[in-house]
Amino acid sequence: MTEQSRIVTAERLIVADAADIFELIADPAQQPRWDGNDNLVQAPDGQRVRAVGDVFEMVIHNGQGRENHVVEFEEGRRIAWKPAPTGEQPRGHVWRWELEAAAGGTLVRHTYDWTALTDESRLARARATTADSLRASIDRLAALAER
């Protein structure tokens, strides 16, 4: 398997302001509303991401906790995090969102990068993450942002 095949990306134009879209992504309490994989169940309020180094907590579908370590952040434009089971170190995979002003709205790009994934128990799920599954999250995000 090539390194390139371990980076999955989807993108689309959302007819909304980048700041409004970014607010839905950077506030973890909003993420279960647009998660196209139906993996996220809940995140406590008050965890709005503001910088690299922030860590936000989530509960996923199987009841387990996740701590998401923010590794990239540019307000209104880019955010990325590495998830880890609660109390553990990240396993190397990265979820990234990039927003770019475009004619008629905002180009939203969602990337799942598992080139550095170290947890062999996650490999099957990583392989199953497709551009279509990423697109499902973007589409749900659009439905909220374009209201």
N, C-alpha and C positions, 0 to 999 in steps of 0.2 A: 504494500500500500504506500502510495507516495504522500509526501508531506502536504501537497496541494489538495489531495482528496480528503484530508482531515480538516479542511476549512470549508464550511458550508455557509453560503450567503444568499439572502433574498432581499429585494428592495421594491419599493413602489412609491408613487407620489401620493401624499396625503394632502387634501385640500384643507389645510389648517396651518396656523402659525407654529413655527418651530418651538417657541417658548411653551405653548399650550401642550404640545405633544411631549416635549421633554419633561414637563411636570408630571405627566402620567407615568413616565418611565422612572424618573428619579425619586418618586415617592413609593417605596415598597408596598405600602398599604393599598395602592392602586393596582399593583401588578396582577393579582388574581383575577381582576376584571377583564384583562386583555390577554392573559396567557393562553395561547392557542394550543398548547399541549395538555391543558387541564392538569398540570402537575402542581401548581401552586394553590394552596388552600387558604392561607391567611398570613398576614404580616402585621405586627403591632403598629399603631399610629405613631407618629413622631420620629420617624427614622429617615426623613428626607436626606438624600445623599448630597453632600456639598464639596467633597474633596477626595482625592486619592488617599487611601488609608482608612476611610470610613468602612465600617462593617455593619451590614444590616441583616436582620434575622427573619426567617420565613419558616412556615410549616408546609411540608409537601404532602402529596396525596396519601402516602402511606403512614402519615402521622409523625414522621421524623422531622427533626429540626435541621435547618441549614443556616450557616453563617456565610454571607456573601462578602468577599473582600474586594473592595473597589481598587482597581489597578490602573484605570484611565478615567480622567474626568476633565471635561471642558464644558462649563455651564451652557446649556442650550444647544450643544453641538455633539458631544460624545460622552459616553459612559460605558464602562466595561467592568465586569467583576468575575472573580474566581470563586465558585461555591465550594463549601466544605461541610461535612457533617459537623454538628455543633461540638465545639471544643477540640476540633481537629484541624490540621493544616489542609489548605486547598490541594486538590488532586491534579491540578495543571490545566484543566479546560477553562475556557473563557467564553462568556456571553458578552457581546458587544453591540451597542446601538450607536449609529452615526446619523446625524441630521444635517441636511444641507439645503439652504434656500434654493428654490427652483421656481420657474414660471408657473404660476397657478397654485403654489403651495410649498410643501417641503418634501424633498426626497428623503425617505427613511430607509436606511440599510441596517439589517440585522444579521449578525455573524455568529456562528458557533465555531470556535477554533479549538480542536482537540489534539493539535500537534504535540503538545507537551503532557498529555494525559498520562498519569502514572498508575492509576487505579484500574487494574485489569478487570475487576468486577463491573466497571462502567463501560467497557469497550463495546459490548453489544448494543447498549442504549446509545452510545455515541454514534455508532455506525447507522443506527436507525433514525438519527436526526437528519432530516432532509431539508432541502430548500422549501418544499411544500409545508413542512411543519413550522418552519420559521415564518413563512408567508402567512400562515394562519394567525400568528401573533400580530403581525403587522396589520392584517385585515381587521382584527378585533380592535386594535389600537385606533385604526382609522375610523371605525364605527363610533367610537367614543369621542374622538377629537373633532370629527366633522359634524357633530350635532349642532 
